[in-house]
Protein backbone atom coordinates (compact mmCIF):
# COMPACT_ATOMS: atom_id res chain seq x y z
CA UNK A 1 0.00 0.00 0.00
CA UNK A 2 1.39 3.34 -1.00
CA UNK A 3 2.16 6.05 1.53
CA UNK A 4 0.77 8.68 -0.82
CA UNK A 5 -2.68 9.61 -2.01
CA UNK A 6 -3.61 10.59 -5.57
CA UNK A 7 -3.50 14.25 -6.44
CA UNK A 8 -6.75 16.17 -6.25
CA UNK A 9 -8.71 15.99 -9.52
CA UNK A 10 -10.49 19.00 -10.95
CA UNK A 11 -13.92 19.92 -9.67
CA UNK A 12 -16.83 18.29 -11.45
CA UNK A 13 -19.72 20.73 -11.69
CA UNK A 14 -22.38 18.43 -13.11
CA UNK A 15 -24.76 16.97 -10.54
CA UNK A 16 -23.83 13.44 -9.54
CA UNK A 17 -24.77 11.06 -6.72
CA UNK A 18 -22.29 9.17 -4.56
CA UNK A 19 -23.09 6.57 -1.91
CA UNK A 20 -20.78 5.85 0.99
CA UNK A 21 -21.21 2.43 2.57
CA UNK A 22 -19.44 2.25 5.92
CA UNK A 23 -18.94 -0.36 8.58
CA UNK A 24 -19.97 0.37 12.16
CA UNK A 25 -17.14 -1.83 13.43
CA UNK A 26 -14.01 0.06 14.56
CA UNK A 27 -16.13 3.24 14.60
CA UNK A 28 -13.42 5.74 15.51
CA UNK A 29 -11.41 4.83 12.44
CA UNK A 30 -14.31 4.36 10.03
CA UNK A 31 -15.85 7.68 11.08
CA UNK A 32 -12.49 9.30 10.29
CA UNK A 33 -12.54 7.76 6.81
CA UNK A 34 -16.13 8.92 6.28
CA UNK A 35 -15.46 12.47 7.44
CA UNK A 36 -12.44 12.82 5.16
CA UNK A 37 -14.30 11.31 2.19
CA UNK A 38 -17.33 13.56 2.70
CA UNK A 39 -15.17 16.67 3.05
CA UNK A 40 -13.26 15.89 -0.14
CA UNK A 41 -16.42 15.04 -2.08
CA UNK A 42 -17.99 18.35 -1.01
CA UNK A 43 -15.05 20.17 -2.61
CA UNK A 44 -14.78 18.06 -5.75
CA UNK A 45 -18.51 17.51 -6.45
CA UNK A 46 -20.08 20.72 -5.11
CA UNK A 47 -23.45 20.24 -6.83
CA UNK A 48 -23.87 16.59 -5.93
CA UNK A 49 -25.76 14.41 -3.49
CA UNK A 50 -23.76 12.31 -1.07
CA UNK A 51 -25.64 9.67 0.90
CA UNK A 52 -24.15 7.51 3.63
CA UNK A 53 -25.27 4.01 4.65
CA UNK A 54 -23.99 1.95 7.57
CA UNK A 55 -23.75 -1.77 8.07
CA UNK A 56 -22.60 -3.70 11.12
CA UNK A 57 -19.22 -4.85 9.83
CA UNK A 58 -16.91 -5.13 6.85
CA UNK A 59 -18.28 -8.51 5.78
CA UNK A 60 -21.75 -6.99 5.34
CA UNK A 61 -20.57 -4.12 3.12
CA UNK A 62 -20.92 -6.02 -0.20
CA UNK A 63 -24.61 -6.75 0.45
CA UNK A 64 -25.26 -3.05 1.08
CA UNK A 65 -23.29 -2.15 -2.05
CA UNK A 66 -25.34 -4.63 -4.07
CA UNK A 67 -28.65 -3.19 -2.83
CA UNK A 68 -27.48 0.33 -3.63
CA UNK A 69 -26.05 -0.59 -7.03
CA UNK A 70 -29.30 -2.30 -8.02
CA UNK A 71 -31.12 1.02 -7.59
CA UNK A 72 -29.02 2.53 -10.37
CA UNK A 73 -29.22 5.92 -8.67
CA UNK A 74 -25.54 6.44 -7.87
CA UNK A 75 -22.61 7.34 -10.10
CA UNK A 76 -20.11 5.84 -7.65
CA UNK A 77 -20.15 3.88 -4.41
CA UNK A 78 -17.41 4.17 -1.80
CA UNK A 79 -16.93 1.22 0.58
CA UNK A 80 -15.23 2.14 3.86
CA UNK A 81 -14.24 -0.17 6.68
CA UNK A 82 -11.39 -1.17 8.95
CA UNK A 83 -10.38 -4.74 9.69
CA UNK A 84 -7.48 -5.09 12.12
CA UNK A 85 -5.44 -8.28 11.92
CA UNK A 86 -5.60 -10.38 15.07
CA UNK A 87 -4.00 -13.65 16.07
CA UNK A 88 -6.10 -15.76 13.69
CA UNK A 89 -6.69 -15.61 9.94
CA UNK A 90 -10.27 -14.37 10.33
CA UNK A 91 -9.41 -10.77 9.40
CA UNK A 92 -7.62 -11.85 6.22
CA UNK A 93 -10.51 -14.12 5.23
CA UNK A 94 -13.00 -11.28 5.72
CA UNK A 95 -10.84 -8.85 3.77
CA UNK A 96 -10.36 -11.27 0.87
CA UNK A 97 -14.08 -12.06 0.67
CA UNK A 98 -14.96 -8.36 0.68
CA UNK A 99 -12.39 -7.59 -2.00
CA UNK A 100 -13.66 -10.28 -4.36
CA UNK A 101 -17.31 -9.35 -3.76
CA UNK A 102 -16.73 -5.63 -4.38
CA UNK A 103 -14.88 -6.33 -7.63
CA UNK A 104 -17.70 -8.59 -8.77
CA UNK A 105 -20.29 -5.91 -7.96
CA UNK A 106 -18.33 -3.24 -9.82
CA UNK A 107 -18.29 -5.33 -12.95
CA UNK A 108 -21.82 -6.69 -12.66
CA UNK A 109 -23.49 -3.32 -12.12
CA UNK A 110 -21.00 -1.25 -14.14
CA UNK A 111 -20.68 1.35 -11.39
CA UNK A 112 -17.40 2.30 -9.75
CA UNK A 113 -17.14 0.73 -6.30
CA UNK A 114 -14.18 2.30 -4.55
CA UNK A 115 -12.68 -0.26 -2.18
CA UNK A 116 -11.27 1.22 0.99
CA UNK A 117 -12.10 -1.59 3.38
CA UNK A 118 -8.68 -1.63 4.96
CA UNK A 119 -6.91 -4.68 6.36
CA UNK A 120 -4.41 -3.27 8.84
CA UNK A 121 -1.88 -4.81 11.19
CA UNK A 122 -2.61 -2.59 14.19
CA UNK A 123 -4.28 0.53 15.55
CA UNK A 124 -1.25 2.71 14.75
CA UNK A 125 -1.71 1.94 11.05
CA UNK A 126 -5.43 2.60 11.40
CA UNK A 127 -4.83 5.96 13.06
CA UNK A 128 -2.39 7.00 10.33
CA UNK A 129 -4.65 5.99 7.43
CA UNK A 130 -8.04 6.92 8.88
CA UNK A 131 -7.58 9.91 11.18
CA UNK A 132 -4.54 11.80 9.95
CA UNK A 133 -4.33 13.98 6.85
CA UNK A 134 -1.19 12.85 5.03
CA UNK A 135 -2.27 9.43 3.74
CA UNK A 136 -5.94 9.38 4.65
CA UNK A 137 -7.70 6.66 2.72
CA UNK A 138 -11.07 8.43 2.96
CA UNK A 139 -9.62 11.35 1.01
CA UNK A 140 -8.09 8.89 -1.43
CA UNK A 141 -11.41 7.11 -1.93
CA UNK A 142 -13.19 10.37 -2.70
CA UNK A 143 -10.56 11.38 -5.23
CA UNK A 144 -10.67 8.01 -6.97
CA UNK A 145 -14.49 8.14 -7.08
CA UNK A 146 -14.41 11.57 -8.72
CA UNK A 147 -11.74 10.49 -11.21
CA UNK A 148 -13.88 7.49 -12.17
CA UNK A 149 -16.99 9.66 -12.49
CA UNK A 150 -15.07 12.05 -14.73
CA UNK A 151 -13.54 9.28 -16.83
CA UNK A 152 -16.85 7.48 -17.34
CA UNK A 153 -18.60 10.76 -18.20
CA UNK A 154 -15.95 11.45 -20.85
CA UNK A 155 -16.20 7.91 -22.18
CA UNK A 156 -19.98 8.17 -22.43
CA UNK A 157 -19.85 11.75 -23.74
CA UNK A 158 -21.81 13.37 -20.89
N, C-alpha and C positions, 0 to 999 in steps of 0.2 A: 504494500500500500504506500502510495506516495506521501511525502510530507509537504505537499503543495496542493493548492486548489486551483481549478481552472480560472483564467482571467475572467473578469466580468464582461458578459456579452452586452451588446447594445440594447437599449430599451425597445420593447415591442409594444407599440401603441394600440394595435388592434385588440379588441376584447377577446379574451380567452378564459377558459376555466381550468383550474388545477385542483386536484384532490390530494390531500396529504393523509396517508393512512399510517397511524402511529400506534406502537405498542404501549400499554400501560405499565409493563414490567420495566424495572429500572427507571422509574419516572423522572428522577432528577436529570439523568442524562438524556432521555428521550425528549423531555420538555425543552432542554437546551437545543437539541437538534431542530425541534419544531419552531422555536422562537427565531433561530437564525434563518431557517428556510423561509418562514413567513416574512421576516424583515427584508430579505433579499428579493423575494417575489414581489413585494410591494413596490420596490424600486424598479425592478426590471419589467414588470407587467402592471403598470399603474392603473389601467382601465379594466382589470380582470377580476374575476371572482375566485377566491381561494376558499375551499371548504375542507375542514379537518374532521377525520373520523378516527375513533380509537377502538382498538381491540385489546383483549386481555394480555396477549403475549406475541412474541415474534412468529411463532408457528401459525397463529391465526391470521396473520397479515395477508397471505395469499387469498384466502376466502373473501376477505373484505375487498381486496383489489379486484377479484373476479366480479363480485356484485356491482362494484362501481363501474368497472369497464363495460359490463353488459348494458348499462344505462346509455352508453354512448354520449354522455353529456360533458365529458372532460377531455381536454386536449393533452393532458399529461397527468400521471399519477406518481406521487412520490411516496415510497415506502420507507418508514423510519423506525428503527428499533435498535436495541443494544442487547447482545448476548455476551455474557462474560464467561470465559472458559473456566471450568472448575476442575475437579480431580477426575471426573469421568469423561467419556466421549459424547455425552448428551448434547452439550452446546454445539459441538461440531456437526452432529447429526441434524440438529434443528437448523443450523445455518445452511448446510448443504441442501436440505429439503426446501427451505425458503428460496434459496438462490435458483434452484431448478424450476420451482413453481412460478416464480416471478418472470423468468425468461419465457417460459411457456405461455404465460398470460400476455406478455408483450407481443409475442408473435401471433397468438390466436386472435387477439382483439385489435391488433395493429394500432396500439396506443403506447406511447413511451411510458414505461414503468421504470422509474429511477430507483435503483436498489441501493439503499443506504441502511440496510439492516446489518449492523456491524457485529462481527465476531472479534472480541477483544480479549487480550490475555489478563487484564486487570483493571482496577478502577482508575489508576493513573492514566492509562491509555484512553479510557472513556472520558475522563475529565478533559484531556488535551483535545480530543476529537469532537466532543459534544458541547463543552462549555466555553472553551477559549476561542479566540478569534482567528489565530494564525492558520490552523488547518481544520477548521470546523466543517464537518461533513454535512451539516444542514445547509450551510451556505453553498457548498459544492453541489448538493442535490438540486437546489434551486437554479443554479447556473446551468447545470446540465439539462434540466427540464426546459428552460427557456431556449437554450441552443437547439434542442430537439424540436420544440415548437416552431422556431424560426426555420430550421432546415426543412421540416415537413411542409410548412406553409410555402416555402420557395419551390419545393418539389412539386407541390400540387397547384402552384400558381395563385395562391390566395394569401 
